[in-house]
């Protein structure tokens, strides 16, 4: 129930709250375990995306093109 309330408040805040308050809220969230987990998740996703781009660049350098069916799988 608590997570539903938090999600509802954040959803409403996203739509109706001024940018200044959102910036302050982001500062507060960063200091929590949830904020730290979200930041770490973002870092991991960034590393994965960078690795995927590096692999695609290596494939392009070797073969000049990537078959379309391989791109659709990602």
N, C-alpha and C positions, 0 to 999 in steps of 0.2 A: 504494500500500500504506500509506503514511504517513497519508493522509487517512482510510483505513478504521480504522486504529488510533486516531487522534484522535477520530473519531466514536464509536467503541466506548467509549472512556474517558469521553467526555462523556455518553453514554447511560447508562452505569453510574453515573456521578457524580450524574446527575439523580435516580436512583432510590435510591441508598444513602448519599449523603454528607450530613452535617449542614449546616444553613443557614449557620452561621458560616463553614464552609469554602467554600461556594458564593459567599458574599459576597466573601471574599478572592480567590477565583478570578476573579470578575467584575472586581475592581479590576485584577488582573494583565492580563486580556484587554483591558481598556480601553486599556492602554498599548501594545498591539501594533498592527501594521498591520491585522490582521484585525479587531480591536476598533474601530479608527477607521473601517474600511470598513462594519462593521455599524451603527455609530452614524450615519454619513452616509446609509446606505440607509434607516434608520429616519426620519431627517429628511425625506428625499425622499418616502417613503411618506406621512408626515404632511402634507406640503404638498399632495400629490396628493389625499389624502382631504379636506383642508380645501377645496381648489378644487372638488371634486365636491359637497361639501355646500353651498358658496356658489352653485354653478350650480343645484342642486335648489331651494334657497331662492328664488332669482330666478325660476325657473319657477313655483314654487308661488305667489309673489306676483303673477305676471302672469296665470296661468291658474287659480288656486285648487286645482287637482288635477293630478296627473300620471297619465296612463294606465298601468295595471298592466304592460302589455307593455314599456314603456320601462324600468321598474324591473327587470324580469327580465333585461334585457340587461347590467346592470352587475355 
